């Protein structure tokens, strides 16, 4: 096993020499084998090893004895040791969550603290190939996302460094043999034999049946997991680029919006991931509820249904509202009752506003339109792209003949614009935030006019209905 794991580590460049490695050790076969493996390579790779053990207070004195056992072994092998007891039952009651989730959350909080305290480069976990197969099976049965089906990552960022899983290349049976060959007598958790927990059912009842058909199941699932994770990482990267171009995050962690027509020009796979990126942004990592394919379907139905206005409710009081060609995610307690928006103008193209009006944009060498409902400027005199949004507190605008600038609020007052219209009135700005046009009211012509070049021509009017 040692040679297999060494080759696996080197092939994936999991560990660098002269590093500090924290090892999560429960006292069971997997973690004790992991501790022993690192003890064997410690001097060769010049590693600083720190074993971290946690008593979850779930099995009375037995779990505390597990912790003491790990401490004794670390003393024998001259490995630094950190141990703690965590009150999982109290945390479970306070958070109203399941035992396994409560134990995991508390454990990872403690491990992150230790990583930061020791400025550790790696946190090594003892998950093996059979664990990966179980995780992927559970994801297949209980979830509908690629992320769940892809299983556990071989490595991921965590606290001051990375989580690594060097044993994903070997099976449970191989680890048990390694313990026997090296005279390691691990502690045994009797609850692992019970099928009360979902994972134990897959481990004890489902996985053995599958291994009858494929003894190399751990290798098959490992290769599938790697391929899925690599593909997903690329798609998430592309979805992040899409979000930067399409989604407007008006207020940190409280609202987001986008133009539906622009959103739908991207492939469906990116639309789906962009939708989840928006949710991840709005729901913080500690309160994010489970979002299933049912919620996803509701979103896409709203996206495709050509109604003027509609709204659906998501968990934790998050609202999704469609108003013509604008989709908004918002929490009502943090969002103005009057509807606001912020969109990137399509140039050339048409942008339908929430009030049903349309701003049409053209690029032309011979502008012809004039009047308060049209705006013309030279293309190379403004910072693109152009934005369409509702007014903000403190907005000011200047125009030819005005000494200085004037508050947009006062422009509305002077023009006797009704209060109920001011908060949805379109404000056209350049990419630097400079207000260029309040349709029907005021225009600002950028400086730096040139003799040649194309013009941007904008018009504001009602949406044309086609039979």
C-alpha positions as CSV (number, residue, x, y, z in Angstrom):
1,X,0.0,0.0,0.0
2,X,2.8,2.4,0.9
3,X,4.2,2.4,-2.7
4,X,0.7,2.9,-4.2
5,X,0.0,5.9,-2.0
6,X,3.5,7.4,-2.5
7,X,3.0,7.2,-6.3
8,X,-0.5,8.7,-6.0
9,X,0.8,11.6,-4.0
10,X,3.6,12.3,-6.4
11,X,1.4,11.9,-9.5
12,X,-1.1,14.5,-8.1
13,X,1.5,16.6,-6.4
14,X,-0.5,16.5,-3.1
15,X,2.4,17.3,-0.7
16,X,5.5,19.3,-0.9
17,X,8.6,18.7,1.2
18,X,9.3,20.8,4.2
19,X,5.6,21.3,4.9
20,X,3.5,21.3,8.1
21,X,0.8,18.6,7.9
22,X,-2.2,18.2,10.3
23,X,-3.6,14.7,10.4
24,X,-7.2,14.2,11.5
25,X,-7.0,11.0,13.7
26,X,-10.0,9.3,15.3
27,X,-8.2,6.1,16.3
28,X,-10.0,4.0,13.7
29,X,-8.2,1.9,11.1
30,X,-8.2,4.5,8.3
31,X,-6.8,7.4,10.3
32,X,-4.3,5.2,12.2
33,X,-3.0,3.9,8.9
34,X,-2.8,7.5,7.6
35,X,-0.9,8.6,10.7
36,X,1.5,5.6,10.4
37,X,2.1,6.3,6.7
38,X,3.0,9.9,7.4
39,X,5.2,8.9,10.3
40,X,7.1,6.6,7.8
41,X,7.8,9.5,5.4
42,X,8.1,12.3,8.0
43,X,11.9,12.4,8.0
44,X,12.4,11.6,4.4
45,X,10.2,14.6,3.3
46,X,11.1,16.7,6.3
47,X,7.5,17.1,7.4
48,X,6.2,18.6,10.7
49,X,3.3,16.4,11.7
50,X,0.6,17.3,14.1
51,X,-2.1,14.8,14.9
52,X,-5.5,16.3,15.8
53,X,-8.1,14.2,17.6
54,X,-11.7,15.0,18.5
55,X,-14.0,13.5,21.1
56,X,-17.6,14.3,20.0
57,X,-19.1,13.2,23.3
58,X,-21.5,10.8,21.6
59,X,-20.3,7.5,23.0
60,X,-19.6,8.4,26.6
61,X,-16.3,7.2,27.9
62,X,-15.4,5.2,24.8
63,X,-14.9,8.3,22.6
64,X,-12.7,9.9,25.3
65,X,-10.7,6.6,25.4
66,X,-10.2,6.8,21.6
67,X,-8.7,10.3,22.1
68,X,-6.3,9.0,24.9
69,X,-5.3,6.1,22.7
70,X,-4.3,8.4,19.8
71,X,-2.4,10.6,22.3
72,X,-0.4,7.6,23.6
73,X,0.5,6.4,20.0
74,X,1.7,9.9,19.1
75,X,3.9,10.0,22.2
76,X,5.3,6.6,21.2
77,X,6.0,7.8,17.6
78,X,7.1,11.3,18.7
79,X,4.4,13.1,16.8
80,X,2.9,16.3,18.1
81,X,-0.7,15.9,19.4
82,X,-3.7,18.2,19.8
83,X,-6.9,16.8,21.3
84,X,-10.3,18.3,22.3
85,X,-13.8,17.4,23.4
86,X,-16.7,19.0,21.5
87,X,-20.2,19.1,22.9
88,X,-22.0,17.8,19.8
89,X,-25.3,17.0,21.6
90,X,-25.7,20.6,22.8
91,X,-24.7,22.0,19.3
92,X,-27.2,19.7,17.7
93,X,-30.0,20.9,19.9
94,X,-29.1,24.5,19.4
95,X,-28.9,24.3,15.6
96,X,-31.8,21.9,15.2
97,X,-29.8,19.6,13.0
98,X,-28.9,15.9,12.7
99,X,-26.1,14.2,14.7
100,X,-23.8,13.6,11.8
101,X,-24.1,17.2,10.5
102,X,-23.6,18.7,13.9
103,X,-20.5,16.6,14.5
104,X,-19.1,17.5,11.1
105,X,-19.7,21.2,11.5
106,X,-18.1,21.4,14.9
107,X,-15.2,19.2,13.9
108,X,-14.3,21.2,10.8
109,X,-14.5,24.4,12.8
110,X,-12.0,23.1,15.2
111,X,-9.7,21.7,12.5
112,X,-9.8,25.1,10.7
113,X,-8.8,26.8,14.0
114,X,-5.8,24.4,14.3
115,X,-4.8,24.9,10.7
116,X,-4.6,28.7,11.2
117,X,-2.9,28.4,14.6
118,X,-0.1,26.2,13.2
119,X,0.0,27.9,9.8
120,X,-0.3,24.4,8.4
121,X,0.0,23.7,4.7
122,X,-2.2,20.6,4.6
123,X,-4.9,18.8,6.5
124,X,-4.7,15.1,5.7
125,X,-8.0,13.0,5.9
126,X,-8.2,9.3,5.8
127,X,-11.0,8.9,3.3
128,X,-10.4,5.9,1.0
129,X,-11.6,4.6,-2.3
130,X,-14.6,2.8,-0.8
131,X,-15.6,6.0,1.0
132,X,-15.6,7.8,-2.3
133,X,-17.8,5.1,-3.9
134,X,-20.3,5.4,-1.0
135,X,-20.3,9.2,-1.3
136,X,-21.0,9.1,-5.1
137,X,-23.7,6.5,-4.7
138,X,-25.4,8.6,-2.0
139,X,-25.2,11.6,-4.3
140,X,-26.7,9.6,-7.2
141,X,-29.6,8.4,-5.1
142,X,-30.4,11.5,-3.0
143,X,-29.4,14.4,-5.2
144,X,-29.6,15.8,-8.7
145,X,-26.5,17.8,-9.0
146,X,-23.2,17.1,-10.7
147,X,-21.3,18.3,-7.6
148,X,-23.0,15.6,-5.4
149,X,-22.4,12.9,-8.0
150,X,-18.7,13.9,-8.3
151,X,-18.0,12.9,-4.7
152,X,-15.2,14.2,-2.5
153,X,-12.4,16.3,-4.0
154,X,-8.9,14.9,-3.8
155,X,-7.8,18.3,-2.6
156,X,-9.5,21.7,-1.8
157,X,-8.6,25.0,-0.2
158,X,-9.2,25.0,3.6
159,X,-8.2,27.5,6.3
160,X,-4.5,28.3,5.9
161,X,-3.8,25.6,3.3
162,X,-5.5,22.6,1.7
163,X,-7.4,19.5,2.6
164,X,-5.9,16.4,1.0
165,X,-7.1,12.8,0.8
166,X,-4.1,10.6,-0.1
167,X,-5.9,7.3,0.5
168,X,-8.5,7.7,-2.2
169,X,-6.4,5.4,-4.3
170,X,-6.8,2.4,-2.0
171,X,-9.6,0.3,-0.5
172,X,-10.8,-0.3,3.0
173,X,-9.5,-3.9,2.7
174,X,-6.1,-2.7,1.7
175,X,-6.0,-0.4,4.8
176,X,-7.0,-3.2,7.1
177,X,-4.2,-5.3,5.7
178,X,-1.8,-2.4,6.2
179,X,-2.8,-2.2,9.9
180,X,-2.2,-5.9,10.4
181,X,1.1,-5.9,8.6
182,X,2.4,-3.0,10.8
183,X,1.0,-4.2,14.1
184,X,-1.4,-1.3,14.4
185,X,-4.4,-2.1,16.7
186,X,-7.0,0.6,15.9
187,X,-10.0,1.5,18.0
188,X,-13.4,0.4,16.6
189,X,-16.6,2.4,16.7
190,X,-19.5,-0.1,17.0
191,X,-21.9,2.4,15.5
192,X,-20.2,1.9,12.1
193,X,-21.8,-1.6,12.0
194,X,-25.3,-0.3,12.4
195,X,-27.4,0.8,9.5
196,X,-29.1,3.6,11.4
197,X,-27.1,6.2,9.5
198,X,-27.5,6.4,5.7
199,X,-23.8,6.1,4.9
200,X,-23.6,2.8,6.9
201,X,-26.4,1.3,4.9
202,X,-24.6,2.0,1.7
203,X,-21.3,0.8,3.2
204,X,-22.7,-2.5,4.7
205,X,-25.5,-3.4,2.2
206,X,-25.1,-1.7,-1.2
207,X,-21.3,-1.5,-1.8
208,X,-20.6,-5.2,-1.3
209,X,-23.2,-6.1,-4.0
210,X,-21.6,-3.7,-6.5
211,X,-18.1,-5.0,-5.7
212,X,-19.3,-8.5,-6.7
213,X,-19.6,-7.1,-10.2
214,X,-16.5,-4.9,-10.2
215,X,-13.7,-5.5,-7.7
216,X,-12.0,-2.4,-9.0
217,X,-15.0,-0.2,-8.2
218,X,-12.8,2.2,-6.2
219,X,-10.7,2.9,-9.3
220,X,-13.7,3.3,-11.6
221,X,-15.4,5.8,-9.2
222,X,-12.1,7.7,-8.7
223,X,-11.6,8.2,-12.4
224,X,-15.2,9.2,-12.8
225,X,-15.0,11.6,-9.9
226,X,-11.9,13.3,-11.2
227,X,-13.4,13.8,-14.7
228,X,-16.6,15.2,-13.2
229,X,-14.8,17.5,-10.9
230,X,-12.5,18.8,-13.6
231,X,-15.4,19.4,-16.0
232,X,-17.4,21.1,-13.2
233,X,-14.5,23.4,-12.3
234,X,-14.3,24.6,-15.9
235,X,-18.0,25.2,-16.1
236,X,-18.1,27.1,-12.8
237,X,-15.2,29.3,-14.0
238,X,-17.2,30.1,-17.2
239,X,-20.3,30.7,-15.2
240,X,-18.4,33.2,-13.0
241,X,-17.4,35.0,-16.1
242,X,-21.0,35.0,-17.2
243,X,-22.1,36.4,-13.8
244,X,-19.6,39.2,-14.1
245,X,-21.0,40.2,-17.5
246,X,-24.7,39.7,-16.8
247,X,-25.6,39.9,-13.1
248,X,-25.8,43.2,-11.2
249,X,-25.3,42.8,-7.4
250,X,-26.9,46.1,-6.2
251,X,-26.6,45.6,-2.5
252,X,-24.1,43.2,-0.9
253,X,-25.8,39.9,0.0
254,X,-29.3,41.3,-0.3
255,X,-30.2,41.7,-4.0
256,X,-29.2,40.7,-7.5
257,X,-30.7,41.2,-10.9
258,X,-30.1,40.6,-14.6
259,X,-31.6,41.2,-18.0
260,X,-33.5,38.0,-19.0
261,X,-32.8,38.3,-22.8
262,X,-29.0,38.6,-22.2
263,X,-29.0,35.8,-19.6
264,X,-30.7,33.4,-22.1
265,X,-28.1,34.0,-24.8
266,X,-25.7,31.8,-22.7
267,X,-25.8,27.9,-22.8
268,X,-28.3,26.3,-20.4
269,X,-25.4,24.6,-18.5
270,X,-24.0,28.1,-17.7
271,X,-27.4,29.5,-16.9
272,X,-27.9,26.8,-14.3
273,X,-24.6,27.4,-12.6
274,X,-25.0,31.1,-12.7
275,X,-28.3,30.7,-11.0
276,X,-26.6,28.8,-8.2
277,X,-23.8,31.3,-8.0
278,X,-26.4,34.0,-7.3
279,X,-27.9,31.9,-4.6
280,X,-24.5,31.2,-3.0
281,X,-23.9,35.0,-3.0
282,X,-27.2,35.8,-1.4
283,X,-27.4,33.0,1.1
284,X,-24.3,33.0,3.4
285,X,-22.6,29.7,3.9
286,X,-24.0,29.1,7.3
287,X,-27.7,29.7,6.6
288,X,-27.9,28.4,3.0
289,X,-30.9,26.0,2.8
290,X,-31.0,23.0,0.6
291,X,-31.9,24.1,-3.0
292,X,-33.2,21.1,-5.0
293,X,-34.0,20.6,-8.6
294,X,-37.6,21.7,-7.7
295,X,-36.4,25.2,-7.0
296,X,-34.3,25.1,-10.1
297,X,-37.2,24.1,-12.2
298,X,-39.3,26.9,-10.8
299,X,-36.6,29.4,-11.8
300,X,-36.4,28.1,-15.4
301,X,-40.2,28.1,-15.8
302,X,-40.3,31.7,-14.7
303,X,-37.4,32.5,-17.1
304,X,-39.1,30.9,-20.1
305,X,-42.7,32.0,-19.3
306,X,-43.5,35.2,-21.2
307,X,-45.6,36.9,-18.5
308,X,-45.1,40.6,-17.8
309,X,-44.8,40.2,-14.0
310,X,-44.5,37.2,-11.7
311,X,-43.0,36.2,-8.4
312,X,-42.0,33.0,-6.6
313,X,-40.8,32.3,-3.0
314,X,-37.6,30.5,-2.1
315,X,-36.5,29.3,1.3
316,X,-35.5,31.8,4.0
317,X,-37.8,34.5,2.6
318,X,-35.8,35.0,-0.6
319,X,-38.0,36.3,-3.4
320,X,-37.6,35.9,-7.2
321,X,-39.4,38.5,-9.2
322,X,-39.7,38.9,-12.9
323,X,-40.8,42.2,-14.3
324,X,-40.8,42.2,-18.1
325,X,-37.2,41.5,-19.1
326,X,-35.7,41.9,-15.6
327,X,-35.2,39.1,-13.1
328,X,-34.5,40.2,-9.5
329,X,-33.5,38.1,-6.4
330,X,-34.1,39.9,-3.1
331,X,-34.9,39.7,0.6
332,X,-38.0,41.9,1.3
333,X,-36.7,43.1,4.6
334,X,-33.6,44.5,2.9
335,X,-35.2,45.6,-0.3
336,X,-37.2,48.7,-1.1
337,X,-40.9,48.2,-1.8
338,X,-40.5,50.3,-5.0
339,X,-38.9,48.2,-7.7
340,X,-35.4,49.1,-8.6
341,X,-33.2,47.8,-11.4
342,X,-29.8,48.0,-13.0
343,X,-29.0,46.6,-16.4
344,X,-26.3,46.6,-19.0
345,X,-27.5,48.2,-22.3
346,X,-27.4,46.0,-25.4
347,X,-25.6,47.9,-28.1
348,X,-27.0,47.7,-30.6
349,X,-30.3,46.2,-29.4
350,X,-33.4,46.8,-27.3
351,X,-33.7,46.8,-23.5
352,X,-37.2,46.3,-22.1
353,X,-37.6,48.1,-18.8
354,X,-39.8,47.0,-15.8
355,X,-42.3,49.7,-16.6
356,X,-42.9,48.3,-20.1
357,X,-41.0,51.0,-21.9
358,X,-38.1,50.2,-24.3
359,X,-34.7,51.8,-24.8
360,X,-33.5,51.1,-28.4
361,X,-29.8,51.5,-29.2
362,X,-28.2,51.8,-32.6
363,X,-24.7,52.5,-33.9
364,X,-24.8,54.8,-36.9
365,X,-22.5,57.1,-38.9
366,X,-25.5,59.5,-39.7
367,X,-27.6,60.1,-36.6
368,X,-31.0,61.6,-37.4
369,X,-33.2,61.5,-34.3
370,X,-33.7,64.5,-32.1
371,X,-36.0,65.5,-29.2
372,X,-36.2,64.7,-25.6
373,X,-36.9,61.0,-26.3
374,X,-33.7,60.5,-28.2
375,X,-30.1,60.8,-27.3
376,X,-27.0,60.9,-29.6
377,X,-23.3,61.0,-28.8
378,X,-20.1,59.9,-30.5
379,X,-19.1,56.4,-29.6
380,X,-15.5,57.1,-28.7
381,X,-16.4,59.8,-26.2
382,X,-18.1,57.6,-23.7
383,X,-16.9,54.7,-21.4
384,X,-18.8,51.6,-22.5
385,X,-20.8,49.6,-21.8
386,X,-23.8,51.9,-21.0
387,X,-25.9,51.2,-18.0
388,X,-29.6,51.7,-17.3
389,X,-30.7,51.9,-13.7
390,X,-33.0,53.6,-11.3
391,X,-31.9,56.6,-9.3
392,X,-29.7,56.4,-6.3
393,X,-29.4,58.7,-3.3
394,X,-27.0,61.6,-4.1
395,X,-27.3,61.3,-7.9
396,X,-26.2,64.5,-9.6
397,X,-26.1,65.5,-13.3
398,X,-24.6,68.3,-15.3
399,X,-25.5,69.5,-18.9
400,X,-24.5,72.3,-21.2
401,X,-25.2,75.8,-19.9
402,X,-25.5,74.6,-16.3
403,X,-22.9,76.0,-13.8
404,X,-21.8,72.9,-11.9
405,X,-24.3,70.0,-11.4
406,X,-27.8,69.5,-10.0
407,X,-29.4,66.8,-7.9
408,X,-31.5,64.3,-9.9
409,X,-34.1,64.6,-7.1
410,X,-34.4,68.4,-7.9
411,X,-34.7,67.7,-11.6
412,X,-37.7,65.5,-11.0
413,X,-39.2,68.1,-8.7
414,X,-38.7,70.9,-11.2
415,X,-40.3,68.7,-14.0
416,X,-43.2,67.8,-11.6
417,X,-42.6,64.1,-12.1
418,X,-45.1,62.2,-9.8
419,X,-43.5,60.5,-6.8
420,X,-44.6,57.1,-7.9
421,X,-42.7,57.4,-11.2
422,X,-39.4,58.8,-9.9
423,X,-38.1,55.5,-8.4
424,X,-38.6,53.7,-11.7
425,X,-37.5,56.4,-14.1
426,X,-34.5,55.2,-16.2
427,X,-31.2,56.8,-15.6
428,X,-28.6,56.2,-18.4
429,X,-25.0,56.3,-17.3
430,X,-21.6,55.4,-18.8
431,X,-19.4,52.7,-17.3
432,X,-17.8,55.2,-15.0
433,X,-21.2,56.1,-13.5
434,X,-21.5,59.5,-15.2
435,X,-25.2,60.3,-15.9
436,X,-25.7,60.9,-19.6
437,X,-29.4,61.1,-20.0
438,X,-32.7,61.3,-18.1
439,X,-35.1,60.4,-20.9
440,X,-37.6,63.2,-21.5
441,X,-35.8,65.5,-19.1
442,X,-32.1,66.2,-19.4
443,X,-29.0,65.3,-21.6
444,X,-25.3,65.5,-20.9
445,X,-23.1,65.5,-24.0
446,X,-19.6,64.1,-23.3
447,X,-16.6,66.2,-24.1
448,X,-13.8,65.2,-26.6
449,X,-15.8,65.4,-29.8
450,X,-13.9,64.0,-32.8
451,X,-14.4,64.7,-36.5
452,X,-14.9,61.1,-37.5
453,X,-16.4,57.9,-36.0
454,X,-19.7,56.3,-35.4
455,X,-22.5,57.6,-33.1
456,X,-24.6,55.9,-30.5
457,X,-28.2,56.7,-31.0
458,X,-30.7,55.9,-28.2
459,X,-34.5,56.2,-28.2
460,X,-37.0,55.8,-25.4
461,X,-40.6,54.7,-26.1
462,X,-43.3,52.1,-25.7
463,X,-42.7,48.5,-26.6
464,X,-44.1,47.5,-30.0
465,X,-46.5,44.6,-30.0
466,X,-46.2,42.2,-32.9
467,X,-49.0,40.0,-34.0
